[in-house]
Amino acid sequence: MVLTTVADSGDSVNCTFGSRYVRSPPPKFNLGEKSIPKDAAYQIIHDELMLDGIPRLNLASFVTTWMEPECDNLIMASLNKNYVDMDEYPVTTELQNRCVNMIARLFHAPIGEDEAAVGVGTVGSSEAIMLAGLAFKRQWQNKRRSQGKPCNNPNIVTGANVQVCWEKFARYFEVELKEVKLSEGFYVMDPVKAVELVDENTICVAAILGSTLTGEFEDVKLLNELLSKKNKETGWDTPIHVDAASGGFIAPFLYPDLEWDFRLPLVKSINVSGHKYGLVYPGVGWVVWRSKEDLPDELVFHINYLGSDQPTFTLNFSKGSSQIIAQYYQFIRLGFEGYKNVMENCKENARVLKEGIEKMGRFEVVSKDVGVPLVAFTLKDSTKHTVFEISENLRRFGWIVPAYTMPPDAQHIAVLRVVIREDFSRSLAERLILDIDKVLKEVDALPVRVAVKAAAEEDGESIIKHVKKSDKEIEGEIAAYWKRLVDGKRTGAC
């Protein structure tokens, strides 16, 4: 039996009933005029999705790719709940509020036992950062207006290693982004240079707890000390926001004595990604404030057309409830002990992978032991082959390992990065080490890639002249070529 549906172009789509469905010729992607059977639609999409990568082997992503079946069931049972309808789904709202309070206390917010924390669940850390940035901008504007000063030129100070969502915030909401440039061997924001960039128009300094590039924690405590001193000298009150998207669910369990959160007085807000080391599927994030005074009232809207007065401070309105419920499941299921065990296991697997990579003698590890459990490493010698070739060849074994260049002024450094998540076991780490070694031997037998020649000949230079250059010059040219190839796009996701 054959079903024929007519596409807009007049071409037919033939679906043969049975175990397989075949489309021929491929349709132009407009809405078809007629329906097709549900099992045919399922099979068509299922077959195409088989060409996607395997999430658990996607070592580029910080995002959670596995949860327990019990939590999967809760997610499926709540997919049809609209989170914003608080009057209709009051229990879901209560679970969100419990999560906010748990996170705020985990980050040492100065709230009493009977006080409610100030925060909200968001669609990833991107929305959380937008909300925190808007609160800082409005606080700064209100103070400037009260002083009779202009408030049309706000800026925010960050490191050049920030995730792209900070650039989005600056562009969308018309805030100048003042970036502290990086340098070779130092791939996070320098607090001294950051404070030097602060002026009377700075709405906040954003510190990163877990850089996307190397997983390193920035020194928020030193930043707090230096900024406090400058505020005292100038009369300003420039605050700090901590982007703890990756590290917020790591530091409290692995490094409890590290001061980076609300224990530091200038830290006014913190965002964290529940869908990263919060161990929840995408996409859920959280933003919490030190106190209600740090969130301007005029940014909170009140609606009543869903049945009761409902305060809301989000960029989105409707969204699913399932990730909020999943976050609460993880909190009560794991507790402090469970999260600590997961993070310690991730750290141990990162150590195994790091030692295996170092034993090859071909790489230099640029990530730090204290930070997000990941391994970022670069080739010691890139004169013949590059990290981009290694990344490309690892895909043949199923591994998705990103290669990228660092931001300014370390853009001549190109690295590979492996993120260690809960579902990346020691056996997978050992398998990856073996596969990297195989790829190295394979590329060694290959001729010098065209990318190297293209970088060398771009300005009319010959390959002979290129060989005479220093290793650093060669690496710089290769990095520049690939950076132009990807149009300066950054990696990472909130």
C-alpha positions in Angstrom: 0.0 0.0 0.0 1.3 3.4 -1.0 0.3 6.8 0.4 0.9 9.8 -1.9 0.8 13.4 -0.6 1.1 16.4 -2.8 3.8 19.0 -2.0 3.4 22.6 -3.0 5.6 22.1 -6.1 3.5 19.3 -7.4 6.2 16.7 -6.5 4.9 13.6 -4.8 6.0 12.1 -1.5 5.7 8.3 -1.5 5.4 6.5 1.8 5.5 2.7 1.6 3.7 1.1 4.5 5.7 -1.4 6.4 8.9 -1.2 8.5 10.3 1.7 6.4 9.0 4.8 4.8 10.7 6.3 1.8 10.4 9.9 0.5 11.1 10.5 -3.2 11.7 13.0 -4.5 12.5 15.2 -1.4 9.9 17.9 -0.8 10.5 21.6 -0.8 10.1 22.6 2.8 6.6 24.1 2.8 3.7 22.8 4.8 2.1 19.9 2.9 -1.5 20.1 1.7 -2.5 16.7 3.1 -1.8 14.7 6.3 0.3 11.6 6.5 0.0 8.7 9.0 1.5 9.3 12.4 3.9 6.4 12.2 5.1 7.7 8.8 5.8 11.1 10.3 7.6 9.5 13.2 9.7 7.3 11.0 10.7 10.1 8.7 11.9 12.3 11.6 13.5 9.4 13.5 15.6 8.4 10.5 16.9 11.9 10.0 17.7 12.3 13.7 19.9 9.2 13.5 22.4 11.4 11.7 22.8 13.6 14.7 25.8 13.1 17.0 25.5 10.9 20.2 24.8 13.3 23.1 27.0 11.4 25.6 29.9 11.5 23.2 29.5 15.3 22.7 32.4 16.4 24.8 32.0 20.0 23.6 28.9 20.6 25.7 28.6 21.4 29.4 24.9 20.5 29.1 23.5 17.5 30.9 22.8 14.5 28.7 21.5 11.9 31.2 19.1 11.7 34.0 17.5 8.9 36.0 14.4 7.2 34.5 12.3 8.4 37.5 13.1 12.0 36.6 12.4 11.3 32.9 8.9 10.1 34.0 8.3 13.3 35.9 9.4 15.4 33.0 7.1 13.6 30.6 4.2 14.0 33.0 4.7 17.7 33.2 5.4 18.6 29.6 1.9 20.1 29.1 2.1 22.4 32.1 2.7 26.1 31.4 5.0 27.3 34.2 3.7 30.9 34.0 0.2 29.8 35.0 0.9 30.0 38.7 -2.7 30.0 39.8 -3.5 26.8 37.9 -0.3 25.1 38.9 0.5 26.4 42.4 2.6 23.3 43.4 5.0 23.9 40.4 5.4 27.5 41.5 6.1 26.3 45.1 8.8 23.9 43.8 10.5 26.7 41.9 10.5 28.9 45.0 12.0 26.0 47.0 14.8 25.7 44.4 15.5 29.4 44.5 15.9 29.3 48.3 18.1 26.2 48.2 20.4 27.8 45.6 20.5 31.2 47.5 21.5 29.4 50.7 24.0 27.3 48.9 25.6 30.6 47.7 25.5 32.0 51.3 22.9 34.7 50.7 22.3 36.7 53.9 18.8 35.6 54.5 17.2 34.4 57.7 15.6 31.0 58.3 12.1 32.4 57.8 13.0 34.8 55.0 12.4 34.0 51.3 15.3 34.4 48.8 15.0 36.7 45.8 15.4 34.9 42.5 13.8 33.2 39.6 14.1 30.2 37.3 15.0 31.1 33.7 15.6 29.5 30.3 19.3 28.8 30.8 21.9 31.3 32.0 21.5 33.5 29.0 18.1 34.8 30.2 19.5 34.9 33.8 22.3 37.1 32.7 19.9 39.4 30.8 17.8 39.8 33.9 20.7 40.5 36.2 22.2 43.0 33.7 18.9 44.8 33.5 18.7 45.1 37.2 22.2 46.6 37.4 21.4 49.0 34.6 18.2 50.2 36.2 19.9 50.6 39.6 22.7 52.6 38.0 20.2 54.8 36.1 18.1 55.5 39.1 21.1 56.6 41.1 22.4 58.8 38.3 19.1 60.5 37.9 18.8 61.2 41.6 22.2 62.9 41.4 21.2 64.9 38.3 23.8 63.2 36.2 23.4 61.7 32.7 22.5 58.0 32.5 22.8 57.3 28.7 26.2 55.7 28.5 26.4 52.6 30.8 29.1 50.1 30.5 30.0 46.7 31.9 33.5 45.3 32.6 34.2 41.7 31.7 37.1 39.5 30.5 37.4 38.7 26.8 36.7 35.1 27.8 33.1 35.7 28.6 30.4 33.6 26.9 28.6 35.1 23.9 25.4 35.8 25.9 27.2 38.8 27.6 27.8 40.3 24.1 24.1 39.7 23.4 23.1 41.5 26.6 25.4 44.5 25.7 24.1 44.7 22.2 20.4 44.1 22.9 20.2 46.5 25.9 22.7 49.2 24.7 25.4 48.7 27.2 29.1 49.1 26.3 31.1 46.0 26.9 34.6 46.8 28.1 36.7 43.6 27.9 39.9 42.8 29.6 42.2 41.2 27.0 43.8 37.9 27.7 47.4 36.9 27.3 49.3 33.7 26.6 49.2 31.5 29.7 46.6 33.7 31.4 43.1 32.9 29.9 40.8 34.6 32.5 40.1 38.2 33.5 42.8 39.9 35.4 41.1 41.6 38.4 43.7 44.4 38.4 43.1 45.3 34.8 39.4 44.9 35.3 39.3 47.5 38.1 41.4 49.9 36.0 38.6 49.9 33.4 35.9 50.7 35.9 34.6 54.3 35.7 31.5 56.2 36.9 29.4 54.7 34.1 30.2 51.0 35.0 27.0 49.3 36.1 28.9 46.2 37.3 31.9 44.0 36.9 31.1 40.5 35.7 33.4 37.7 37.0 33.2 34.1 35.6 33.2 31.1 37.9 34.2 28.5 35.3 35.5 30.0 32.0 34.0 28.4 28.9 37.5 28.2 27.4 39.5 26.5 30.2 37.1 25.9 33.1 39.2 28.2 35.3 37.6 30.1 38.2 38.3 33.9 38.2 39.5 35.4 41.4 36.3 37.0 42.7 37.7 37.6 46.2 40.6 39.7 44.8 38.3 41.5 42.5 36.0 42.3 45.5 39.0 43.7 47.5 40.3 45.8 44.7 36.9 47.1 43.7 36.1 47.9 47.3 39.2 50.0 47.5 38.4 51.9 44.3 34.8 52.5 45.4 36.1 54.0 48.7 38.5 56.3 46.8 36.0 57.5 44.2 32.7 57.4 46.1 31.2 55.0 43.6 29.5 51.8 44.6 30.2 49.6 41.6 28.9 46.0 42.3 29.9 42.5 41.1 27.9 39.9 39.3 29.2 36.3 39.2 28.4 34.3 36.2 28.6 30.9 37.8 26.8 29.1 34.9 29.3 26.2 34.9 31.0 26.5 38.3 28.0 27.4 40.6 27.2 23.7 41.2 30.8 22.7 41.5 32.5 25.1 43.9 30.2 24.6 46.9 30.9 20.9 46.8 34.5 20.6 45.8 35.9 23.9 47.1 33.7 25.0 50.0 36.3 27.4 51.5 36.6 29.3 48.2 35.1 32.7 48.6 33.3 33.8 45.4 29.7 34.2 46.3 27.5 36.3 48.6 30.1 36.0 51.4 31.8 38.9 49.4 29.8 42.1 50.0 30.0 43.5 46.5 28.5 40.4 44.9 24.9 41.4 44.4 23.7 38.7 42.0 24.7 35.2 40.7 23.5 33.1 37.8 23.9 29.4 37.5 22.8 26.8 34.9 20.7 24.0 36.2 21.2 22.3 32.9 24.9 22.1 33.3 26.3 20.8 36.6 22.9 21.3 38.2 22.4 17.9 36.4 19.1 18.8 34.5 18.3 18.5 30.8 18.3 21.8 28.9 17.1 24.4 29.4 16.9 25.7 32.9 18.9 28.4 34.6 18.7 30.4 37.8 19.4 33.9 39.0 19.5 34.9 42.6 20.0 38.3 44.2 21.6 39.2 47.5 18.5 40.9 48.7 15.2 42.4 47.4 16.9 45.9 47.4 19.1 44.7 44.6 16.2 44.0 42.3 14.4 47.3 41.3 10.6 47.1 41.9 9.8 48.6 38.5 11.3 45.6 36.7 8.8 43.2 38.4 5.4 43.0 36.7 2.1 42.0 38.2 -0.6 40.2 36.3 -4.0 38.9 37.4 -5.7 37.7 34.2 -4.7 34.1 34.9 -6.7 34.0 38.2 -4.7 35.8 40.8 -2.0 38.4 41.3 1.2 37.0 40.0 4.5 38.9 40.1 6.8 38.1 37.2 10.4 39.1 36.2 11.3 37.2 33.1 12.0 37.9 29.4 9.9 34.9 28.5 6.3 34.4 29.4 5.0 30.9 28.6 7.5 28.1 29.2 7.4 24.5 30.3 7.4 23.4 33.9 9.3 20.1 33.4 12.9 21.4 33.9 11.9 23.2 37.1 10.4 19.9 38.4 13.5 18.0 37.3 15.7 20.4 39.2 13.8 20.0 42.4 14.0 16.2 41.9 17.8 16.4 41.7 18.0 18.6 44.8 15.9 16.2 47.0 17.3 13.0 45.4 21.0 13.8 45.6 21.3 16.3 48.5 24.6 17.8 49.3 26.3 14.4 49.6 25.0 13.2 46.2 26.2 16.4 44.4 29.5 16.2 46.1 30.0 12.6 45.0 29.1 13.4 41.4 31.5 16.3 41.2 34.3 14.4 42.9 33.8 11.6 40.3 33.9 14.1 37.5 37.1 15.6 38.9 38.8 12.2 39.1 37.9 11.3 35.6 39.3 14.7 34.4 42.5 13.8 36.2 42.7 10.4 34.5 42.2 12.1 31.1 44.7 14.8 31.8 47.4 12.4 32.8 46.8 10.2 29.8 47.1 13.2 27.5 50.3 14.5 29.2 51.9 11.0 28.8 51.7 11.3 25.0 54.2 14.1 25.2 52.6 16.0 22.3 50.3 18.3 24.2 50.4 21.1 26.7 47.4 21.2 29.1 46.2 24.7 29.6 43.3 24.1 32.0 43.8 24.2 35.7 43.2 21.6 38.4 40.9 23.9 40.4 37.9 24.7 38.3 35.3 23.0 36.1 36.2 19.4 35.5 37.5 19.7 31.9 40.7 19.2 30.1 41.8 21.9 27.6 45.0 21.2 25.8 47.1 22.5 22.8 49.7 20.9 20.5 53.3 21.7 21.5 54.2 21.7 17.8 51.6 22.9 15.2 54.0 23.4 12.3 52.7 20.4 10.4 49.2 19.6 11.8 46.7 21.4 13.9 44.2 20.8 16.7 41.5 21.3 14.1 42.7 18.2 12.2 42.7 16.2 15.4 39.1 17.4 16.2 38.0 16.5 12.7 39.5 13.0 12.8 38.1 12.2 16.3 34.6 12.4 14.8 35.4 9.1 13.0 35.4 7.4 16.3 32.2 9.1 17.4 33.8 11.8 19.6 32.8 15.4 19.4 35.8 17.3 20.7 35.8 21.1 19.9 38.9 22.9 18.6 39.0 26.7 18.8 41.2 29.7 19.2 41.4 31.9 22.3 39.9 35.4 22.3 42.1 38.6 22.1 45.0 38.9 22.8 45.7 35.2 22.9 44.1 34.4 19.6 47.3 32.7 18.3 46.6 29.8 20.8 44.4 27.0 19.5 43.1 24.4 21.8 41.0 21.2 22.2 38.6 20.9 25.1 37.0 17.9 26.7 34.2 18.6 29.2 33.8 15.9 31.8 30.1 15.4 32.8 28.4 12.9 35.1 27.9 10.4 32.3 31.5 10.4 31.2 33.0 7.4 32.9 36.6 6.4 33.6 36.4 3.7 30.9 35.3 6.3 28.4 38.2 8.5 29.4 40.6 5.7 28.8 39.0 4.9 25.5 39.3 8.6 24.4 43.0 8.5 25.3 43.5 5.5 23.0 41.6 7.2 20.2 43.5 10.4 20.5 46.8 8.4 20.2 45.5 6.7 17.1 44.6 10.0 15.5 48.0 11.4 16.2 49.7 8.5 14.5 47.3 8.8 11.5 47.9 12.6 11.0 51.6 12.1 11.4 51.5 9.9 8.3 49.5 12.6 6.3 51.0 15.4 4.3 50.9 19.0 5.7 47.4 20.2 5.5 46.3 22.9 3.0 45.2 25.1 5.9 48.8 25.6 6.9 49.8 26.5 3.3 46.8 28.8 3.0 47.7 30.7 6.2 51.3 31.0 4.9 50.5 32.0 1.3 47.7 34.5 2.2 49.9 37.5 1.7 51.8 36.1 -1.3 54.4 34.3 0.8 55.9 31.0 -0.4 55.8 27.9 1.7 59.6 28.0 1.9 59.5 31.3 3.6 56.9 30.0 5.9 59.0 27.2 7.1 61.7 29.6 8.2 59.4 31.4 10.6 59.3 30.7 14.3 56.9 28.2 15.7 54.9 30.9 17.4 54.6 32.8 14.2 53.4 29.7 12.4 50.9 28.9 15.2 49.6 32.5 15.0 49.0 32.4 11.3 47.3 29.0 11.5 45.1 30.3 14.3 44.3 33.5 12.4 43.3 31.4 9.3 40.9 29.2 11.3 39.5 32.1 13.2 38.6 33.8 10.0 37.2 30.5 8.7 34.7 30.3 11.6 34.0 34.0 11.4 35.1 34.6 15.0 32.3 32.6 16.5 32.8 31.5 20.1 32.0 28.1 21.6 29.9 27.3 24.5 26.3 27.3 25.4 24.1 28.5 28.3 
